[in-house]
Every structure is written in C-alpha cells, then in structure tokens.
Amino acid sequence: MSDVLREARATVVKVRPEREMMTTQRLPYFVGISAGTAGATGLSMYMVVVPPGGHAEPHFHADYETANFQLEGRIETRYGPGLRESVITEAGDFLFIPPGVPHQPFNLDDARPARAIVARNHPDEHERVVPYDPAADA
C-alpha cells in the first residue's frame, strides 16, 4: 500500500452529532464536519432545524458560500435587498446562497420542524454571520 493511501485512510473521520449548538440566528445546529470535529480545512457541514413556525434572524455571510439540501419541511427563504425576493424549498431541493446575499428562512409549517443539511466553504463550526436590517434597504 502506498504512503499516500495509508495517510488518507488514517484521516477519515466519522462524526455523529450528539447535541445541538444554538446559533446567532437562534436556530439549533447539529455540527457534523468542521475544523473542530474532523480537522476539515476548507468546508463545514451540519444539520439545521427550523422549529414549527420558526425563522432565523435576517443575516448574510460575508466571506463564504452556503449550500442547503432540504431534508424535510417547507422553507421560504426571503433574500436580497430588503428581503423582497423569496424562494420556497421542499424536501429534495438544493439552495445556493452566495456570500453577501442577505437572507432569512421561515418554516411554513406551524406543526412540524423543517430540517436541512447545510454546507459551507469555511471550516469553522461557529457561524460567521453578519446581522442584516431589511429596513435599511427598504
């Protein structure tokens, strides 16, 4: 076996999140892959849960891309200046959010939580979000 293959096998990491981490947007995250959990250097991946009828605080990511995969539920993500645009994602949908785009997700179901897998091209498991005031762009 080559040294490269041997080294790659030694760095494979399995992660099972055992507890949630509350975020700046006041949503529970379950950190999967990050610098802290797996030694990642260029990405992070976690599950976010939006409680029934809940939403995140308006915000944007200044320096990284975000991709979501909707596992269950229906989320309306309002985005852009003043959060005047919107898109609805359902189970099986992917959503890409470029750096600097203000957004705010809302769970459209008052009875069930919505869950999504989130991936970012930043390895820190702690959010690096910038609060956004939609009234500033009204």
Residue frames as a rotation matrix with the C-alpha (Angstrom) as fourth column:
MET 1
0.588 0.809 0.000 0.00
0.809 -0.588 0.000 0.00
0.000 0.000 -1.000 0.00
SER 2
-0.092 -0.636 0.766 1.37
0.551 -0.673 -0.493 3.45
0.829 0.377 0.413 -0.88
ASP 3
-0.757 -0.266 -0.596 2.20
0.650 -0.398 -0.648 6.01
-0.065 -0.878 0.474 1.80
VAL 4
-0.867 0.485 0.116 -0.36
-0.428 -0.843 0.326 8.42
0.256 0.233 0.938 0.29
LEU 5
-0.048 0.887 -0.460 -3.16
-0.185 0.445 0.876 5.85
0.982 0.127 0.143 0.55
ARG 6
-0.229 -0.109 -0.967 -2.10
0.823 0.509 -0.252 4.88
0.519 -0.854 -0.027 4.08
GLU 7
-0.960 -0.160 -0.231 -2.18
0.259 -0.821 -0.509 8.57
-0.108 -0.549 0.829 5.16
ALA 8
-0.601 0.797 0.053 -5.61
-0.546 -0.458 0.702 9.12
0.584 0.393 0.710 3.55
ARG 9
0.044 0.623 -0.781 -7.08
0.288 0.741 0.607 6.16
0.957 -0.251 -0.147 5.43
ALA 10
-0.505 -0.337 -0.795 -5.68
0.835 0.042 -0.549 7.47
0.218 -0.941 0.260 8.71
THR 11
-0.991 0.053 -0.123 -7.51
-0.018 -0.963 -0.269 10.80
-0.133 -0.264 0.955 8.31
VAL 12
-0.419 0.906 -0.056 -11.03
0.066 0.091 0.994 9.55
0.905 0.413 -0.098 7.59
VAL 13
-0.991 0.095 0.090 -13.30
-0.110 -0.225 -0.968 10.76
-0.072 -0.970 0.234 10.40
LYS 14
-0.303 0.946 -0.112 -16.84
0.589 0.278 0.758 9.71
0.749 0.164 -0.642 11.30
VAL 15
-0.980 0.057 0.192 -18.91
-0.174 -0.710 -0.682 12.26
0.098 -0.702 0.706 13.24
ARG 16
-0.199 0.961 -0.193 -22.30
0.712 0.277 0.645 11.74
0.673 -0.009 -0.740 14.90
PRO 17
-0.582 0.002 0.813 -23.60
-0.337 -0.910 -0.240 14.97
0.740 -0.414 0.531 16.46
GLU 18
-0.545 0.327 -0.772 -24.84
0.724 0.648 -0.237 14.21
0.423 -0.688 -0.590 19.96
ARG 19
-0.037 0.532 -0.846 -26.08
0.774 -0.521 -0.361 17.66
-0.633 -0.668 -0.392 20.91
GLU 20
0.561 0.328 0.760 -27.27
0.759 -0.570 -0.314 20.85
0.330 0.754 -0.568 19.32
MET 21
-0.605 -0.684 -0.408 -25.45
0.747 -0.665 0.007 24.15
-0.276 -0.301 0.913 19.23
MET 22
0.542 0.808 -0.230 -27.58
0.678 -0.582 -0.448 27.31
-0.496 0.087 -0.864 19.35
THR 23
-0.263 -0.640 0.722 -26.63
0.954 -0.286 0.094 29.84
0.146 0.713 0.685 16.69
THR 24
-0.930 -0.133 -0.341 -26.60
0.175 -0.980 -0.095 33.59
-0.322 -0.148 0.935 16.28
GLN 25
-0.695 0.713 -0.097 -29.83
-0.427 -0.299 0.853 33.22
0.579 0.634 0.512 14.29
ARG 26
-0.439 0.469 0.766 -31.37
-0.819 0.142 -0.556 31.38
-0.369 -0.872 0.322 17.26
LEU 27
0.642 0.545 -0.539 -31.71
-0.705 0.696 -0.137 28.07
0.301 0.468 0.831 15.44
PRO 28
0.470 -0.485 0.737 -30.30
-0.401 0.627 0.668 24.74
-0.787 -0.609 0.100 16.62
TYR 29
0.385 -0.476 -0.791 -27.43
-0.823 0.212 -0.528 23.33
0.419 0.853 -0.310 14.54
PHE 30
0.811 -0.252 0.528 -26.02
-0.069 0.855 0.514 19.84
-0.581 -0.453 0.676 14.79
VAL 31
0.293 -0.794 -0.532 -22.39
-0.921 -0.383 0.064 20.14
-0.255 0.472 -0.844 13.70
GLY 32
0.980 -0.041 0.195 -21.19
0.098 0.951 -0.292 17.28
-0.174 0.306 0.936 11.53
ILE 33
0.282 -0.913 0.294 -17.98
0.954 0.235 -0.185 18.11
0.100 0.333 0.938 9.70
SER 34
0.967 -0.081 0.241 -15.83
-0.090 -0.996 0.028 21.10
0.238 -0.048 -0.970 10.66
ALA 35
0.051 -0.991 0.126 -12.31
-0.433 -0.135 -0.891 22.05
0.900 -0.009 -0.436 11.65
GLY 36
-0.243 -0.133 0.961 -13.15
-0.966 -0.059 -0.252 21.22
0.090 -0.989 -0.114 15.25
THR 37
0.525 0.568 0.634 -14.87
-0.651 0.748 -0.130 17.87
-0.548 -0.345 0.762 14.70
ALA 38
0.877 -0.089 0.471 -12.94
0.316 0.846 -0.429 16.39
-0.360 0.526 0.770 11.79
GLY 39
-0.089 -0.971 -0.222 -9.94
0.356 -0.239 0.903 18.60
-0.930 0.001 0.367 11.09
ALA 40
0.474 0.335 0.814 -11.54
0.874 -0.070 -0.480 19.98
-0.104 0.939 -0.326 7.89
THR 41
-0.464 -0.729 -0.504 -9.61
0.593 -0.678 0.434 22.83
-0.658 -0.097 0.747 6.29
GLY 42
-0.998 0.005 -0.062 -11.98
-0.050 -0.649 0.759 24.05
-0.036 0.761 0.648 3.59
LEU 43
-0.352 0.934 -0.061 -15.57
-0.226 -0.021 0.974 23.14
0.908 0.356 0.218 4.43
SER 44
-0.900 0.245 0.361 -18.12
-0.305 0.237 -0.922 22.55
-0.311 -0.940 -0.139 7.15
MET 45
-0.493 0.770 -0.405 -21.39
-0.220 0.340 0.914 20.62
0.842 0.540 0.002 7.10
TYR 46
-0.970 0.227 0.087 -24.17
-0.056 0.139 -0.989 20.44
-0.236 -0.964 -0.122 9.64
MET 47
-0.390 0.915 0.103 -27.90
0.760 0.256 0.598 19.99
0.520 0.312 -0.795 10.06
VAL 48
-0.958 0.209 0.197 -30.11
-0.275 -0.862 -0.425 22.95
0.081 -0.461 0.883 10.91
VAL 49
-0.468 0.864 -0.187 -33.58
0.874 0.484 0.052 22.59
0.135 -0.140 -0.981 12.42
VAL 50
-0.842 0.345 0.415 -36.16
-0.307 -0.939 0.157 25.35
0.444 0.005 0.896 12.00
PRO 51
-0.852 0.522 0.040 -38.86
0.224 0.433 -0.873 24.86
-0.473 -0.735 -0.486 14.64
PRO 52
-0.202 0.868 0.454 -42.54
0.978 0.158 0.134 24.82
0.045 0.471 -0.881 13.65
GLY 53
0.776 0.583 0.239 -43.46
0.599 -0.801 0.009 28.34
0.197 0.136 -0.971 12.51
GLY 54
0.488 -0.658 -0.573 -39.93
0.392 -0.421 0.818 29.49
-0.780 -0.624 0.052 13.35
HIS 55
0.885 -0.281 0.372 -37.38
0.259 -0.366 -0.894 31.52
0.387 0.887 -0.251 11.45
ALA 56
-0.059 -0.959 -0.277 -33.78
0.998 -0.050 -0.039 32.67
0.023 -0.278 0.960 11.56
GLU 57
0.361 0.036 -0.932 -32.76
0.247 -0.967 0.058 36.26
-0.899 -0.251 -0.359 12.12
PRO 58
0.991 -0.050 0.123 -32.02
0.106 -0.268 -0.957 38.24
0.081 0.962 -0.261 8.92
HIS 59
0.392 -0.920 -0.019 -28.31
-0.167 -0.091 0.982 37.94
-0.905 -0.382 -0.190 8.10
PHE 60
0.894 -0.220 -0.391 -25.67
-0.352 0.197 -0.915 37.39
0.278 0.955 0.099 5.45
HIS 61
0.632 -0.762 0.141 -22.37
0.537 0.562 0.629 35.53
-0.559 -0.321 0.765 5.19
ALA 62
0.694 -0.351 -0.629 -19.61
-0.460 -0.888 -0.012 37.96
-0.554 0.297 -0.778 4.27
ASP 63
-0.048 -0.917 -0.395 -16.92
-0.975 -0.044 0.220 35.54
-0.219 0.396 -0.892 3.20
TYR 64
-0.877 -0.283 0.389 -18.26
-0.196 0.948 0.250 32.10
-0.439 0.143 -0.887 2.31
GLU 65
-0.470 0.706 -0.530 -20.76
-0.654 0.124 0.746 30.31
0.592 0.698 0.403 0.11
THR 66
-0.581 0.389 0.715 -23.59
-0.511 0.509 -0.692 28.27
-0.633 -0.768 -0.097 1.59
ALA 67
-0.562 0.471 -0.680 -25.48
-0.515 0.444 0.733 25.33
0.647 0.762 -0.007 0.10
ASN 68
-0.407 0.534 0.741 -28.58
-0.746 0.273 -0.607 23.76
-0.527 -0.800 0.287 1.68
PHE 69
-0.759 0.347 -0.551 -30.24
-0.151 0.729 0.668 20.43
0.633 0.591 -0.501 1.00
GLN 70
-0.233 0.782 0.578 -33.81
-0.964 -0.266 -0.027 20.33
0.132 -0.563 0.816 2.34
LEU 71
-0.985 -0.146 -0.092 -34.42
-0.123 0.968 -0.217 17.02
0.121 -0.203 -0.972 4.12
GLU 72
-0.350 0.921 -0.172 -37.97
0.911 0.377 0.164 17.69
0.216 -0.100 -0.971 5.29
GLY 73
0.007 0.486 -0.874 -40.43
0.602 -0.700 -0.384 20.52
-0.798 -0.523 -0.298 5.63
ARG 74
0.358 0.155 0.921 -41.08
0.846 -0.472 -0.249 23.64
0.396 0.868 -0.300 3.58
ILE 75
-0.112 -0.503 -0.857 -38.89
0.709 -0.645 0.285 26.70
-0.696 -0.576 0.429 3.99
GLU 76
0.809 0.218 0.546 -39.49
0.527 -0.681 -0.509 30.12
0.261 0.699 -0.666 2.49
THR 77
-0.131 -0.892 -0.433 -36.17
0.877 -0.308 0.369 31.94
-0.462 -0.332 0.822 2.19
ARG 78
0.943 0.331 0.033 -36.56
0.320 -0.874 -0.366 35.67
-0.092 0.356 -0.930 1.75
TYR 79
0.058 -0.998 0.004 -33.44
0.838 0.051 0.544 37.23
-0.543 -0.028 0.839 0.26
GLY 80
-0.162 -0.273 0.948 -31.84
0.837 -0.546 -0.014 40.19
0.522 0.792 0.317 -1.47
PRO 81
-0.930 -0.207 0.304 -32.07
0.071 -0.912 -0.403 43.90
0.361 -0.354 0.863 -0.64
GLY 82
-0.483 0.762 0.431 -34.91
-0.870 -0.474 -0.137 44.44
0.100 -0.441 0.892 1.83
LEU 83
-0.843 0.121 0.525 -35.60
-0.028 0.963 -0.268 40.67
-0.538 -0.241 -0.808 1.69
ARG 84
-0.139 0.836 -0.531 -38.08
-0.773 -0.427 -0.470 41.44
-0.619 0.345 0.705 -1.11
GLU 85
-0.103 0.076 -0.992 -37.43
-0.804 0.580 0.128 38.25
0.585 0.811 0.001 -3.11
SER 86
-0.010 0.089 0.996 -38.25
-0.817 0.574 -0.059 34.73
-0.577 -0.814 0.067 -1.98
VAL 87
-0.294 -0.075 -0.953 -37.91
-0.662 0.735 0.146 31.07
0.690 0.674 -0.265 -2.86
ILE 88
0.474 0.484 0.736 -39.60
-0.850 0.470 0.239 28.03
-0.230 -0.738 0.634 -1.30
THR 89
-0.514 -0.644 -0.567 -37.64
-0.692 0.701 -0.169 24.82
0.507 0.306 -0.806 -0.82
GLU 90
0.645 0.692 0.325 -39.14
-0.764 0.580 0.282 21.42
0.007 -0.430 0.903 -0.05
ALA 91
0.342 -0.503 0.794 -37.67
-0.237 0.771 0.591 18.00
-0.909 -0.390 0.145 0.69
GLY 92
0.377 -0.305 0.874 -35.20
0.773 0.623 -0.116 17.11
-0.510 0.720 0.471 -2.06
ASP 93
0.885 -0.031 0.464 -34.42
0.281 -0.759 -0.588 20.71
0.370 0.651 -0.663 -3.11
PHE 94
-0.116 -0.946 -0.301 -30.96
0.990 -0.133 0.037 22.28
-0.075 -0.294 0.953 -3.06
LEU 95
0.933 0.335 0.131 -30.44
0.342 -0.939 -0.032 26.01
0.112 0.075 -0.991 -2.41
PHE 96
-0.094 -0.993 0.064 -27.26
0.961 -0.108 -0.253 28.03
0.258 0.038 0.965 -3.05
ILE 97
0.933 0.313 -0.178 -26.61
0.353 -0.889 0.290 31.33
-0.067 -0.333 -0.940 -1.26
PRO 98
0.247 -0.887 0.389 -23.60
0.574 -0.190 -0.797 33.38
0.781 0.420 0.462 -2.43
PRO 99
-0.417 -0.459 -0.785 -21.52
0.900 -0.328 -0.286 35.44
-0.126 -0.826 0.550 0.02
GLY 100
-0.972 -0.092 -0.217 -23.00
0.105 -0.993 -0.050 38.81
-0.211 -0.071 0.975 0.89
VAL 101
-0.529 0.847 0.044 -26.62
-0.065 -0.092 0.994 37.99
0.846 0.523 0.104 -0.02
PRO 102
-0.741 0.325 0.588 -28.95
-0.659 -0.186 -0.728 38.88
-0.127 -0.927 0.353 2.86
HIS 103
-0.372 0.638 -0.674 -31.46
-0.200 0.654 0.730 36.15
0.907 0.406 -0.116 3.63
GLN 104
-0.631 0.287 0.720 -33.92
-0.747 0.026 -0.665 34.87
-0.210 -0.958 0.198 6.23
PRO 105
-0.754 0.353 -0.554 -35.51
-0.026 0.826 0.563 31.39
0.656 0.439 -0.614 6.23
PHE 106
-0.375 0.745 0.552 -39.04
-0.917 -0.211 -0.337 30.79
-0.135 -0.633 0.762 7.56
ASN 107
-0.968 0.183 0.173 -40.61
0.183 0.983 -0.015 27.40
-0.173 0.017 -0.985 8.33
LEU 108
-0.653 0.753 -0.076 -44.00
-0.596 -0.450 0.665 27.44
0.466 0.480 0.743 6.59
ASP 109
-0.022 0.623 -0.782 -45.39
0.232 0.764 0.602 24.62
0.973 -0.168 -0.161 8.77
ASP 110
-0.012 0.105 0.994 -46.77
-0.802 -0.595 0.053 25.57
0.597 -0.797 0.091 12.19
ALA 111
0.831 0.453 0.324 -46.88
-0.557 0.659 0.506 21.93
0.015 -0.601 0.799 13.33
ARG 112
0.838 -0.528 0.137 -43.59
0.521 0.850 0.084 20.32
-0.161 0.001 0.987 12.22
PRO 113
0.281 -0.827 -0.487 -39.92
-0.184 -0.545 0.818 21.28
-0.942 -0.140 -0.305 12.24
ALA 114
0.969 -0.154 -0.194 -38.03
-0.181 0.097 -0.979 21.66
0.169 0.983 0.066 8.96
ARG 115
0.474 -0.852 0.222 -34.57
0.069 0.287 0.955 20.11
-0.878 -0.437 0.195 8.62
ALA 116
0.955 -0.256 -0.147 -31.80
-0.189 -0.150 -0.970 20.84
0.226 0.955 -0.192 6.14
ILE 117
0.396 -0.918 -0.018 -28.19
0.819 0.345 0.458 19.85
-0.414 -0.196 0.889 5.64
VAL 118
0.979 -0.133 -0.155 -26.01
-0.172 -0.946 -0.274 22.93
-0.110 0.295 -0.949 5.25
ALA 119
0.349 -0.920 0.178 -22.54
0.911 0.377 0.165 23.00
-0.219 0.105 0.970 3.70
ARG 120
0.953 -0.134 -0.272 -20.17
-0.155 -0.986 -0.058 25.96
-0.260 0.098 -0.961 3.62
ASN 121
0.555 -0.829 0.072 -16.76
0.497 0.260 -0.828 26.51
0.667 0.495 0.557 2.10
HIS 122
-0.009 -0.540 0.842 -15.47
-0.700 -0.598 -0.391 27.54
0.714 -0.592 -0.372 5.50
PRO 123
-0.288 -0.187 -0.939 -14.28
0.174 0.954 -0.244 25.00
0.942 -0.234 -0.242 8.10
ASP 124
-0.946 -0.106 0.306 -15.27
-0.260 -0.318 -0.912 26.81
0.194 -0.942 0.273 11.31
GLU 125
-0.535 0.786 -0.311 -18.27
0.744 0.612 0.267 25.22
0.400 -0.088 -0.912 13.02
HIS 126
-0.224 0.445 -0.867 -19.14
0.613 -0.628 -0.480 28.55
-0.758 -0.639 -0.132 14.62
GLU 127
0.539 0.555 0.634 -21.14
0.840 -0.307 -0.446 30.83
-0.053 0.773 -0.632 12.43
ARG 128
-0.664 -0.618 -0.421 -19.59
0.518 -0.786 0.337 33.89
-0.539 0.006 0.842 10.93
VAL 129
0.005 0.795 0.607 -22.74
0.969 -0.155 0.194 35.80
0.248 0.587 -0.771 10.11
VAL 130
-0.979 -0.203 0.024 -23.43
0.197 -0.968 -0.154 39.47
0.055 -0.146 0.988 9.83
PRO 131
-0.244 0.943 -0.225 -26.82
0.642 -0.017 -0.767 40.68
-0.727 -0.332 -0.601 11.13
TYR 132
-0.878 0.033 0.478 -28.90
0.411 -0.460 0.787 42.40
0.246 0.887 0.390 8.47
ASP 133
-0.452 0.747 -0.487 -31.61
0.182 -0.457 -0.871 45.04
-0.873 -0.482 0.071 8.87
PRO 134
-0.363 0.331 0.871 -34.04
0.924 0.246 0.291 44.80
-0.118 0.911 -0.396 5.92
ALA 135
0.683 0.654 -0.325 -35.41
0.626 -0.753 -0.201 48.25
-0.376 -0.066 -0.924 6.74
ALA 136
-0.026 -0.792 -0.610 -32.02
0.040 -0.611 0.791 49.72
-0.999 -0.004 0.048 5.76
ASP 137
-0.943 -0.316 0.106 -32.71
0.089 0.067 0.994 48.72
-0.321 0.947 -0.035 2.14
ALA 138
-0.174 0.971 0.163 -36.46
0.753 0.238 -0.613 49.42
-0.635 0.016 -0.773 2.14
